Amino acid sequence: MKKIFLIICTLLFISCSQQPVERSNLCIQPIVKFDFPVNNFETVNWENEAILPLGNWKVYDTVSKIKSIELSQYENGISYIWINSLQENNSLTLARYNIKDGQVENINSANLFLSNFHLKKDIQNRVFYIRGSWNKLAFLEESTLFLGIYDSQDRKFKSLLSMSDVIEKINISSIEAISVSDAKFDDQNNLWFILYAQSNSQEEYRLFKYAFSTGEIVQNLTTVNLDGFDGQIPFVVTNEGYLYFWLIESNSLVKYDSVQNLSTTINIPKEIFDNSPTTSVNLYLNHNKLWLADYGWVDISLPELQWHKILRSSIFIFQQEGNGGVTWSHPNFMIETKDNRLWYTSSRGTGWVKPSEGHWCLFTTYQSNIVEDSDHNLWMVADNKLYKLPLGEQ
């Protein structure tokens, strides 16, 4: 009887265990068959087991309960990883993890941003952790607009900006809600961020620049109407100082010269999206290639722009909750490694793509940031454990 049950589980692609499993291959296979009956999706059985990182990813720490990983930092000859650790009372505490000795330096109660860091597990409150080229860690909380920079000697964040400082600049009356849509550092250690504000049932998006050298905050991009999508306007900053914004609903890019305060609208060919509504808002700059999720990319260094459409992978097909149907997820690109792989996270899990070979790989069902340390080792979190992939391994 037990043998028959195992055979049925295998044929129907059903997980027979709720525990995370390990596999010997490098990539997870797509979870759908070649076809299935229309309007009868419930007959399709899906694989829903939790799969731990495949390949040469190894568990590095099993003691600390790590909920998420944010970024790496190299300071005074020591490599650190910034994590959110899960406490016994199910609260999250921001901490700095010493890779060399495994010591965890919690941000203690004397910290200025205690109320923001100690978030309950079920509260989805977004925080931007951003490392500038000067290797300083900045913190920008989404809804309170607190901006701080970490002081390693005092082991606390120093306050640089508050919500009142920003509100004075935007000149919007009767603000009902306010949050940060996206934030980026440029090479001059200026922090750019887009503010999303609701007022009298109206939505407005404003671009700001905070200069760490002077402490001045300036509102920019007054020459174009920023039109967001679901509270978001993804953007990137180039080494030359240009900003590119993806206006989702109008399917266009805006190129902004912050020095001249000039903007140019770039129409995106409708063929990039298969004439269907855009459902992803991930914008990623890889050298001179500007990626619009897995829809397409364009080389922004060329005088004549040539768009390239990406043939999407079936690895992103997954079951739609509620009606048994299917939908497509999209990758959110994070970093590029020296072997030219782009690492991403998605609704299906975490993986990488090698554009030169057209190879997409999903290696775990756990969603995690991928960070690279000073020795080019990669780190991620799965099942509340810290995983490491040594340089050059798959």
HELIX and SHEET records of a PDB file:
HELIX    1   1 LYS A    2  LEU A   11  1                                  10    
HELIX    2   2 PHE A   41  THR A   43  5                                   3    
HELIX    3   3 LEU A  114  PHE A  117  1                                   4    
HELIX    4   4 MET A  163  ILE A  170  1                                   8    
HELIX    5   5 LYS A  270  PHE A  273  5                                   4    
HELIX    6   6 SER A  314  PHE A  316  5                                   3    
SHEET    1   A 4 LYS A  58  ASP A  61  0                                        
SHEET    2   A 4 LYS A 385  LEU A 389 -1                                        
SHEET    3   A 4 LEU A 378  ALA A 382 -1                                        
SHEET    4   A 4 VAL A 371  GLU A 372 -1                                        
SHEET    1   B 4 ILE A  66  GLU A  75  0                                        
SHEET    2   B 4 ILE A  78  LEU A  86 -1                                        
SHEET    3   B 4 SER A  91  ASN A  98 -1                                        
SHEET    4   B 4 VAL A 104  ASN A 106 -1                                        
SHEET    1   C 4 ILE A  66  GLU A  75  0                                        
SHEET    2   C 4 ILE A  78  LEU A  86 -1                                        
SHEET    3   C 4 SER A  91  ASN A  98 -1                                        
SHEET    4   C 4 LEU A 119  LYS A 120 -1                                        
SHEET    1   D 4 VAL A 127  ARG A 131  0                                        
SHEET    2   D 4 LEU A 137  GLU A 141 -1                                        
SHEET    3   D 4 LEU A 147  ASP A 151 -1                                        
SHEET    4   D 4 LYS A 156  LEU A 161 -1                                        
SHEET    1   E 4 ILE A 175  PHE A 185  0                                        
SHEET    2   E 4 ASN A 190  SER A 199 -1                                        
SHEET    3   E 4 GLN A 202  ALA A 211 -1                                        
SHEET    4   E 4 GLU A 216  ASN A 220 -1                                        
SHEET    1   F 4 PHE A 235  VAL A 237  0                                        
SHEET    2   F 4 TYR A 242  LEU A 247 -1                                        
SHEET    3   F 4 SER A 252  ASP A 257 -1                                        
SHEET    4   F 4 LEU A 262  ASN A 267 -1                                        
SHEET    1   G 4 LEU A 283  ASN A 286  0                                        
SHEET    2   G 4 LYS A 289  LEU A 292 -1                                        
SHEET    3   G 4 GLY A 296  ASP A 299 -1                                        
SHEET    4   G 4 TRP A 307  LYS A 309 -1                                        
SHEET    1   H 2 ILE A 317  GLN A 319  0                                        
SHEET    2   H 2 VAL A 326  TRP A 328 -1                                        
SHEET    1   I 4 ASN A 332  GLU A 336  0                                        
SHEET    2   I 4 LEU A 342  SER A 346 -1                                        
SHEET    3   I 4 GLY A 349  LYS A 354 -1                                        
SHEET    4   I 4 HIS A 359  THR A 364 -1                                        
END                                                                             
